[in-house]
Structures are given as structure tokens and as C-alpha cells.
Amino acid sequence: MELQSKQTARVPIDDEKIVELYWERNEKAIEETDFKYKKYLFYIAYNVVHDRFDCEECLNDTYLGAWNAMPPSRPNVLKAFLTTIMRRMAIKRYHSKLKQNVIPSEMTVSLSELEDFVVGNEDIGADFDAENLGRVISDFVRSLSERRQFIFMSRYYIADPIDTIASNLSLSRSMIKKELAAIRSALKEKLESEGYSI
């Protein structure tokens, strides 16, 4: 006798419905967020902190952050909203761990690529307006081609390893390194044209 199991795979619900659950203060919102975005958010955290326990903590903090933010916030793109929260949580945990000891992190590597011309110091608040700098960099990223936007965001926002970016775009590692060098050079030029001394 042949047994047929009719298992129906659970399908993630639409982001709009998830946001609505948050607005209704329905705890199912966190369950649905976890089901749909856990692997993606965990990946972002792991690129920064390289520790599974810390990733779990960041994940919990991200869900709490989303719960506390909605309402009043109603994100247009839930994935981007969650990415921003997770990235902040992971970087906060990274800095906390860094004070204790040196930890391996793709974030350290990717940021070191930018340190020649986007550096910090004790008087940074007096030197320039961080909000304006953020606007300049945001405008710069929007001016890039779609491929270069993807490369920039993957490397410097999500902290993807170069090999992962190359694989995602079906390009060689050396091609991604060339693209990143060109992007950094263009960013440096843009910052200098906006009056930031490099």
C-alpha cells in the first residue's frame, strides 16, 4: 500500500500583512517575520559578529526593535526596514565585543577598505555634519549603475565577502575587486567635490 503524504509547504505571507499584524499588536507578526526573514537577517548579523550566539541575540533584538517601532513607523519596504535594525544591532554588538577582544569580522575587512578617506576622529562632530555626509554618500550610491549599487551595498552595508558578491553576480573575484576599487575612487572624488578633505 502506497502512502501519500499531502504536506503543504508553508508559504510566507506578504510584507503588507506582516506590517498590519505589527500595527494590530498581534504577536503573530514576530512569528511571521521570523519565518520569512530569519535566515537573511542571521546572515547579515553573522557577517558582522561571526558568532552564532551573538547572531541569535541580534535577531531577538531586531524583532523587539521592529515590535517597538511599528507603530508609529509603517515601513514601505519591510525587508529594508528589518535590515537596518539588524545591522544596527549587529554593529552595536560588534563594538561591544571589540572592547573585550579582537574578533574576526567581514565588517572589519570591508570598513578597512574605506578607511583611507572616510575616517573618524575625536573631533568629528566639529569637522562636518554627519547627516550631510550621509546624504552625499546616499546620493552617490543612487548615481551608480544597478550592478555597482548592488556591489557597494553588498560589501559596505551587508558586509558580504568578495567571493559571495562574485558568486551572486557570476563574476570573477578579480572583477569585483576592480569594481570596488573604481567605486571607492569615485566616492573619494565625490566627497572631495563636496568639500570633504580626504
C-alpha positions as CSV (number, residue, x, y, z in Angstrom):
1,M,0.0,0.0,0.0
2,E,1.4,3.3,-1.1
3,L,1.2,6.1,1.4
4,Q,0.9,9.6,0.0
5,S,1.6,12.4,2.3
6,K,0.0,15.6,1.3
7,Q,2.2,18.1,3.1
8,T,1.6,21.6,2.1
9,A,4.6,23.8,2.4
10,R,4.1,26.9,4.5
11,V,4.2,30.0,2.4
12,P,5.4,33.3,3.8
13,I,2.7,36.0,3.9
14,D,3.0,39.3,2.2
15,D,5.0,42.0,3.9
16,E,2.0,44.3,4.0
17,K,0.1,41.7,6.0
18,I,3.1,41.3,8.4
19,V,3.2,45.1,8.9
20,E,-0.5,45.1,9.6
21,L,0.0,42.4,12.3
22,Y,2.5,44.7,14.0
23,W,0.1,47.6,13.8
24,E,-2.6,45.4,15.3
25,R,-0.1,44.5,18.1
26,N,-0.6,40.8,17.1
27,E,2.4,38.7,18.3
28,K,2.0,36.6,15.2
29,A,3.9,39.4,13.5
30,I,7.1,38.3,15.0
31,E,6.4,34.6,14.2
32,E,5.8,35.6,10.5
33,T,8.8,37.9,10.4
34,D,11.0,35.1,11.8
35,F,9.6,32.5,9.3
36,K,10.2,34.8,6.3
37,Y,13.4,36.7,7.2
38,K,15.3,34.7,9.9
39,K,18.0,33.2,7.5
40,Y,18.5,36.5,5.8
41,L,18.8,38.5,9.0
42,F,21.0,35.9,10.6
43,Y,23.3,36.1,7.6
44,I,23.7,39.9,7.9
45,A,24.5,39.5,11.7
46,Y,27.0,36.7,11.1
47,N,28.9,38.9,8.5
48,V,29.4,41.4,11.3
49,V,29.8,39.4,14.5
50,H,30.9,35.9,13.4
51,D,29.3,34.2,16.4
52,R,26.1,32.2,16.3
53,F,25.0,33.1,19.9
54,D,25.5,36.8,19.1
55,C,23.5,36.4,15.9
56,E,20.6,34.9,17.9
57,E,20.8,37.8,20.3
58,C,20.8,40.3,17.5
59,L,17.9,38.5,15.9
60,N,15.8,38.8,19.1
61,D,16.8,42.5,19.4
62,T,15.8,43.1,15.8
63,Y,12.3,41.6,16.4
64,L,11.9,43.6,19.5
65,G,13.1,46.7,17.7
66,A,10.6,46.1,14.9
67,W,7.8,45.5,17.5
68,N,8.6,48.8,19.3
69,A,8.9,50.7,16.0
70,M,5.6,49.6,14.5
71,P,3.5,51.6,15.2
72,P,4.3,54.5,14.8
73,S,6.5,53.6,11.8
74,R,4.9,51.9,8.8
75,P,7.8,50.8,6.5
76,N,7.3,50.9,2.8
77,V,9.9,48.0,2.4
78,L,9.8,45.7,5.4
79,K,13.0,43.8,4.3
80,A,15.0,47.1,4.2
81,F,13.5,48.2,7.5
82,L,14.5,44.9,9.2
83,T,17.9,45.0,7.6
84,T,18.6,48.5,9.0
85,I,17.5,47.4,12.5
86,M,19.6,44.2,12.3
87,R,22.7,46.0,11.0
88,R,22.5,48.5,13.9
89,M,22.1,45.7,16.4
90,A,25.0,43.7,15.0
91,I,27.3,46.7,14.8
92,K,26.4,47.6,18.4
93,R,27.2,44.0,19.5
94,Y,30.4,44.1,17.4
95,H,31.7,47.2,19.1
96,S,30.8,45.8,22.5
97,K,32.8,42.6,21.7
98,L,35.6,44.7,20.2
99,K,36.2,46.4,23.5
100,Q,36.7,42.9,25.1
101,N,38.9,41.4,22.4
102,V,39.6,41.4,18.7
103,I,37.0,39.4,16.8
104,P,37.2,38.3,13.1
105,S,34.6,40.1,11.1
106,E,33.9,40.8,7.4
107,M,32.7,44.2,8.7
108,T,36.3,45.0,9.8
109,V,37.7,44.0,6.4
110,S,35.1,45.9,4.4
111,L,35.4,49.1,6.5
112,S,39.2,48.9,6.4
113,E,38.9,49.3,2.6
114,L,37.2,52.7,3.1
115,E,39.4,54.0,6.0
116,D,41.8,55.9,3.8
117,F,39.2,58.5,3.1
118,V,36.3,58.0,5.4
119,V,37.9,58.2,8.8
120,G,36.8,59.1,12.2
121,N,38.5,61.1,15.0
122,E,37.6,62.6,18.3
123,D,36.5,66.0,16.8
124,I,34.5,64.5,14.0
125,G,31.3,66.3,15.1
126,A,33.1,69.6,14.8
127,D,34.6,68.8,11.4
128,F,31.4,68.0,9.5
129,D,27.7,67.4,9.7
130,A,27.2,63.6,9.7
131,E,23.7,63.9,8.3
132,N,25.1,65.9,5.3
133,L,27.8,63.3,4.8
134,G,25.1,60.5,4.8
135,R,23.2,62.5,2.2
136,V,26.2,62.8,0.0
137,I,27.1,59.1,0.2
138,S,23.4,58.2,-0.4
139,D,23.2,60.4,-3.5
140,F,26.5,58.9,-4.7
141,V,25.2,55.3,-4.3
142,R,22.0,56.2,-6.2
143,S,24.1,57.6,-9.1
144,L,25.8,54.3,-9.6
145,S,24.7,51.7,-12.1
146,E,22.5,48.9,-10.7
147,R,25.3,46.5,-10.6
148,R,27.6,48.9,-8.8
149,Q,24.9,49.7,-6.3
150,F,24.5,46.0,-5.6
151,I,28.3,45.6,-5.2
152,F,28.5,48.7,-2.9
153,M,25.6,47.7,-0.7
154,S,26.6,44.1,-0.5
155,R,30.2,45.0,0.6
156,Y,29.7,48.0,2.7
157,Y,26.2,47.7,4.1
158,I,25.6,43.9,4.4
159,A,29.4,43.2,4.7
160,D,29.3,40.4,2.2
161,P,32.7,38.7,1.4
162,I,34.1,39.4,-2.0
163,D,33.7,35.8,-3.0
164,T,29.9,35.9,-2.2
165,I,29.4,39.0,-4.3
166,A,31.3,37.5,-7.2
167,S,29.2,34.3,-6.9
168,N,25.9,36.3,-6.7
169,L,26.8,38.2,-9.9
170,S,28.5,35.3,-11.7
171,L,31.7,37.4,-11.9
172,S,35.3,36.7,-11.0
173,R,36.7,37.8,-7.7
174,S,39.2,40.0,-9.5
175,M,36.4,41.7,-11.4
176,I,34.6,42.5,-8.1
177,K,37.9,43.8,-6.6
178,K,38.3,46.1,-9.7
179,E,34.7,47.3,-9.4
180,L,35.2,48.0,-5.7
181,A,38.4,50.0,-6.4
182,A,36.6,52.0,-9.0
183,I,33.6,52.7,-6.7
184,R,36.0,53.8,-3.9
185,S,37.8,56.1,-6.3
186,A,34.6,57.6,-7.5
187,L,33.4,58.1,-3.9
188,K,36.6,59.8,-2.9
189,E,36.2,62.2,-5.9
190,K,32.6,62.9,-4.9
191,L,33.5,63.6,-1.3
192,E,36.3,65.9,-2.3
193,S,34.0,67.8,-4.7
194,E,31.6,68.3,-1.8
195,G,34.3,69.8,0.3
196,Y,35.4,66.9,2.4
197,S,39.1,66.8,2.7
198,I,40.4,63.3,2.1
